[in-house]
Amino acid sequence: MKDIGQWLTTDLKAKIRKVFKPKYKQSLTDKELLIIAENLTGYMETIIKFKLRYENEKNNHDLQQA
C-alpha cells in the first residue's frame, strides 16, 4: 500500500517546518506536517475552484450581454 504522505518530500517538510514552527513554538512531527500540508492543499483547492467558478459565471454573463 502506498504511503498517503509520500508526496510530502523532505524539502517540502523543511519548508513547512520553517514557516509553521515559529507559529506553534515547538517542533512539529511528520504527522503534524502532513496534516498542515493536507489542510493547505484543501484550502488552495477551494480557492481555485471558487475562482474558476467565478470566472466561468462572469464569462457566461458577458456572453449573454453581447
DSSP file (Angstrom, degrees, kcal/mol; ACC not computed):
  #  RESIDUE AA STRUCTURE BP1 BP2  ACC     N-H-->O    O-->H-N    N-H-->O    O-->H-N    TCO  KAPPA ALPHA  PHI   PSI    X-CA   Y-CA   Z-CA
    1    1 A M              0   0    0      0, 0.0     2,-0.2     0, 0.0     3,-0.0   0.000 360.0 360.0 360.0 134.1    0.0    0.0    0.0
    2    2 A K        -     0   0    0      1,-0.1     2,-0.2     2,-0.1     0, 0.0  -0.476 360.0-109.0 -72.7 136.0    1.3    3.4   -1.0
    3    3 A D    >   -     0   0    0     -2,-0.2     3,-1.7     1,-0.2     4,-0.2  -0.486  20.9-140.2 -65.6 127.9    2.1    5.8    1.9
    4    4 A I  T 3  S+     0   0    0      1,-0.3     3,-0.4    -2,-0.2    -1,-0.2   0.777 101.3  46.9 -63.0 -27.6   -0.5    8.6    1.9
    5    5 A G  T >  S+     0   0    0      1,-0.2     3,-1.7     2,-0.1    -1,-0.3   0.202  76.0 110.9 -99.3  16.4    2.1   11.2    2.7
    6    6 A Q  T <  S+     0   0    0     -3,-1.7    -1,-0.2     1,-0.3    -2,-0.1   0.791  70.4  62.9 -62.5 -28.4    4.7   10.1    0.1
    7    7 A W  T 3  S+     0   0    0     -3,-0.4     2,-1.3    -4,-0.2    -1,-0.3   0.683  81.4  91.3 -69.2 -17.2    4.1   13.2   -1.9
    8    8 A L  S <  S-     0   0    0     -3,-1.7    -1,-0.1     4,-0.1    -3,-0.1  -0.666  72.3-159.0 -84.0  94.5    5.4   15.3    1.0
    9    9 A T     >  -     0   0    0     -2,-1.3     4,-2.6     1,-0.1     5,-0.2  -0.170  29.3-108.4 -72.3 165.2    9.1   15.4    0.2
   10   10 A T  H  > S+     0   0    0      1,-0.2     4,-2.1     2,-0.2     5,-0.1   0.893 121.4  51.4 -59.5 -41.3   11.9   16.1    2.6
   11   11 A D  H  > S+     0   0    0      2,-0.2     4,-2.0     1,-0.2    -1,-0.2   0.911 110.4  47.7 -63.6 -43.5   12.4   19.6    1.1
   12   12 A L  H  > S+     0   0    0      2,-0.2     4,-2.4     1,-0.2    -2,-0.2   0.894 110.0  52.8 -66.1 -39.7    8.7   20.4    1.4
   13   13 A K  H  X S+     0   0    0     -4,-2.6     4,-2.7     1,-0.2    -1,-0.2   0.914 108.6  50.9 -59.9 -42.6    8.7   19.2    5.0
   14   14 A A  H  X S+     0   0    0     -4,-2.1     4,-2.3     1,-0.2    -2,-0.2   0.898 110.3  48.9 -63.2 -40.7   11.6   21.5    5.7
   15   15 A K  H  X S+     0   0    0     -4,-2.0     4,-1.7     2,-0.2    -1,-0.2   0.905 112.0  48.1 -66.0 -41.4    9.8   24.5    4.2
   16   16 A I  H  X S+     0   0    0     -4,-2.4     4,-2.9     2,-0.2     5,-0.3   0.918 111.6  50.5 -65.3 -42.9    6.6   23.8    6.2
   17   17 A R  H  X S+     0   0    0     -4,-2.7     4,-2.7     1,-0.2    -2,-0.2   0.924 107.8  53.7 -58.2 -45.0    8.7   23.4    9.4
   18   18 A K  H  < S+     0   0    0     -4,-2.3    -1,-0.2     1,-0.2    -2,-0.2   0.879 116.5  37.7 -59.8 -39.7   10.4   26.8    8.7
   19   19 A V  H  < S+     0   0    0     -4,-1.7     4,-0.4    -5,-0.1    -2,-0.2   0.907 126.2  33.0 -78.6 -43.6    7.1   28.6    8.3
   20   20 A F  H  X S+     0   0    0     -4,-2.9     4,-2.1    -5,-0.2     5,-0.3   0.708  98.0  76.3 -95.6 -20.7    5.0   26.9   11.0
   21   21 A K  H  X>S+     0   0    0     -4,-2.7     4,-1.8    -5,-0.3     5,-0.9   0.927  98.0  48.3 -57.9 -46.0    7.5   26.0   13.8
   22   22 A P  H  45S+     0   0    0      0, 0.0    -1,-0.2     0, 0.0    -2,-0.2   0.852 111.0  52.0 -63.0 -31.5    7.6   29.7   15.0
   23   23 A K  H  45S+     0   0    0     -4,-0.4    -2,-0.2     1,-0.2    -3,-0.1   0.876 117.7  36.3 -71.3 -37.4    3.8   29.8   15.0
   24   24 A Y  H  <5S-     0   0    0     -4,-2.1    -1,-0.2     2,-0.2    -3,-0.2   0.615  97.8-140.9 -89.2 -14.6    3.4   26.7   17.1
   25   25 A K  T  <5S+     0   0    0     -4,-1.8     2,-0.3    -5,-0.3    -4,-0.1   0.837  71.9  73.1  55.8  36.7    6.5   27.4   19.2
   26   26 A Q  S   <S-     0   0    0     -5,-0.9    -2,-0.2     0, 0.0    -1,-0.2  -0.970  93.1 -79.9-163.7 164.7    7.5   23.8   19.2
   27   27 A S        -     0   0    0     -2,-0.3     2,-0.4    -3,-0.1   -10,-0.0  -0.435  45.5-134.5 -69.0 147.2    9.0   21.1   16.9
   28   28 A L        -     0   0    0     -2,-0.1     2,-0.1     4,-0.0    -7,-0.1  -0.883  10.3-133.3-109.0 136.3    6.5   19.5   14.6
   29   29 A T     >  -     0   0    0     -2,-0.4     4,-2.3     1,-0.1     5,-0.2  -0.333  29.0-107.8 -76.9 165.3    6.2   15.8   13.9
   30   30 A D  H  > S+     0   0    0      1,-0.2     4,-2.2     2,-0.2     5,-0.1   0.872 122.3  54.6 -61.2 -36.1    6.0   14.3   10.5
   31   31 A K  H  > S+     0   0    0      2,-0.2     4,-2.1     1,-0.2    -1,-0.2   0.910 108.3  47.9 -64.4 -41.9    2.3   13.6   11.2
   32   32 A E  H  > S+     0   0    0      2,-0.2     4,-2.5     1,-0.2    -2,-0.2   0.887 110.3  52.4 -65.5 -38.5    1.7   17.2   12.1
   33   33 A L  H  X S+     0   0    0     -4,-2.3     4,-2.7     1,-0.2    -2,-0.2   0.900 108.6  50.7 -62.3 -40.6    3.5   18.3    8.9
   34   34 A L  H  X S+     0   0    0     -4,-2.2     4,-2.7     2,-0.2    -2,-0.2   0.913 110.0  49.6 -63.6 -43.1    1.3   16.1    6.9
   35   35 A I  H  X S+     0   0    0     -4,-2.1     4,-2.4     2,-0.2    -2,-0.2   0.927 112.5  47.4 -62.0 -45.5   -1.9   17.5    8.5
   36   36 A I  H  X S+     0   0    0     -4,-2.5     4,-2.6     2,-0.2    -2,-0.2   0.934 113.4  48.1 -60.8 -46.8   -0.7   21.0    7.8
   37   37 A A  H  X S+     0   0    0     -4,-2.7     4,-2.4     1,-0.2    -2,-0.2   0.901 112.2  48.6 -62.9 -42.1    0.2   20.2    4.2
   38   38 A E  H  X S+     0   0    0     -4,-2.7     4,-2.5     2,-0.2    -1,-0.2   0.900 111.8  49.8 -65.3 -40.1   -3.2   18.5    3.6
   39   39 A N  H  X S+     0   0    0     -4,-2.4     4,-2.4    -5,-0.2    -2,-0.2   0.916 111.9  47.8 -64.2 -43.0   -5.1   21.4    5.1
   40   40 A L  H  X S+     0   0    0     -4,-2.6     4,-2.7     2,-0.2    -2,-0.2   0.904 111.7  50.6 -63.4 -41.1   -3.2   23.9    2.9
   41   41 A T  H  X S+     0   0    0     -4,-2.4     4,-2.3     2,-0.2    -2,-0.2   0.924 111.8  47.2 -62.8 -44.9   -3.8   21.8   -0.1
   42   42 A G  H  X S+     0   0    0     -4,-2.5     4,-2.0     2,-0.2    -2,-0.2   0.892 112.0  50.7 -63.1 -40.4   -7.5   21.6    0.6
   43   43 A Y  H  X S+     0   0    0     -4,-2.4     4,-2.2     2,-0.2    -2,-0.2   0.930 111.8  46.6 -63.2 -46.7   -7.7   25.3    1.2
   44   44 A M  H  X S+     0   0    0     -4,-2.7     4,-2.6     1,-0.2    -2,-0.2   0.883 109.6  54.5 -64.5 -37.9   -5.9   26.1   -2.0
   45   45 A E  H  X S+     0   0    0     -4,-2.3     4,-2.5    -5,-0.2    -1,-0.2   0.909 108.3  49.5 -61.4 -41.5   -8.2   23.7   -3.9
   46   46 A T  H  X S+     0   0    0     -4,-2.0     4,-2.4     2,-0.2    -2,-0.2   0.918 111.4  48.5 -63.2 -44.8  -11.2   25.5   -2.5
   47   47 A I  H  X S+     0   0    0     -4,-2.2     4,-2.6     2,-0.2    -2,-0.2   0.920 112.5  48.2 -62.3 -44.2   -9.9   28.9   -3.6
   48   48 A I  H  X S+     0   0    0     -4,-2.6     4,-2.7     2,-0.2     5,-0.2   0.916 111.9  49.3 -64.5 -43.3   -9.0   27.7   -7.1
   49   49 A K  H  X S+     0   0    0     -4,-2.5     4,-2.5     2,-0.2    -1,-0.2   0.918 112.4  48.4 -61.7 -43.1  -12.5   26.1   -7.5
   50   50 A F  H  X S+     0   0    0     -4,-2.4     4,-2.7     2,-0.2    -2,-0.2   0.925 112.1  49.0 -62.3 -44.8  -14.1   29.3   -6.4
   51   51 A K  H  X S+     0   0    0     -4,-2.6     4,-2.7     1,-0.2    -2,-0.2   0.922 112.5  47.6 -61.8 -45.0  -12.0   31.4   -8.7
   52   52 A L  H  X S+     0   0    0     -4,-2.7     4,-2.4     2,-0.2    -1,-0.2   0.903 112.9  48.6 -64.0 -41.0  -12.8   29.1  -11.7
   53   53 A R  H  X S+     0   0    0     -4,-2.5     4,-2.6    -5,-0.2    -2,-0.2   0.920 112.2  49.3 -64.0 -43.3  -16.5   29.2  -10.9
   54   54 A Y  H  X S+     0   0    0     -4,-2.7     4,-2.4     1,-0.2    -2,-0.2   0.932 112.8  46.5 -61.1 -47.1  -16.4   33.0  -10.6
   55   55 A E  H  X S+     0   0    0     -4,-2.7     4,-2.5     2,-0.2    -1,-0.2   0.884 112.5  50.7 -64.2 -38.3  -14.6   33.4  -13.9
   56   56 A N  H  X S+     0   0    0     -4,-2.4     4,-2.4     2,-0.2    -2,-0.2   0.923 111.9  46.5 -65.0 -44.9  -16.9   30.9  -15.6
   57   57 A E  H  X S+     0   0    0     -4,-2.6     4,-2.3     2,-0.2    -2,-0.2   0.888 112.7  50.6 -64.7 -38.5  -20.0   32.7  -14.3
   58   58 A K  H  X S+     0   0    0     -4,-2.4     4,-2.6     2,-0.2    -2,-0.2   0.919 111.0  48.3 -64.7 -43.8  -18.5   36.1  -15.4
   59   59 A N  H  X S+     0   0    0     -4,-2.5     4,-2.2     2,-0.2    -2,-0.2   0.905 111.6  49.8 -63.5 -41.5  -17.8   34.8  -18.9
   60   60 A N  H  X S+     0   0    0     -4,-2.4     4,-1.9     2,-0.2    -1,-0.2   0.905 111.6  48.9 -63.4 -40.9  -21.3   33.4  -19.2
   61   61 A H  H  X S+     0   0    0     -4,-2.3     4,-1.6     1,-0.2    -2,-0.2   0.918 110.4  50.4 -64.0 -43.8  -22.7   36.7  -18.1
   62   62 A D  H  X S+     0   0    0     -4,-2.6     4,-1.0     1,-0.2    -2,-0.2   0.875 109.7  51.3 -62.4 -38.2  -20.5   38.6  -20.6
   63   63 A L  H  < S+     0   0    0     -4,-2.2     3,-0.3     1,-0.2    -1,-0.2   0.877 108.4  51.4 -66.9 -37.4  -21.7   36.3  -23.4
   64   64 A Q  H  < S+     0   0    0     -4,-1.9    -1,-0.2     1,-0.2    -2,-0.2   0.823 108.6  52.0 -68.6 -30.5  -25.3   36.9  -22.5
   65   65 A Q  H  <        0   0    0     -4,-1.6    -1,-0.2     1,-0.2    -2,-0.2   0.722 360.0 360.0 -77.1 -21.6  -24.8   40.7  -22.6
   66   66 A A     <        0   0    0     -4,-1.0    -1,-0.2    -3,-0.3    -2,-0.2   0.483 360.0 360.0 -76.2 360.0  -23.2   40.5  -26.1
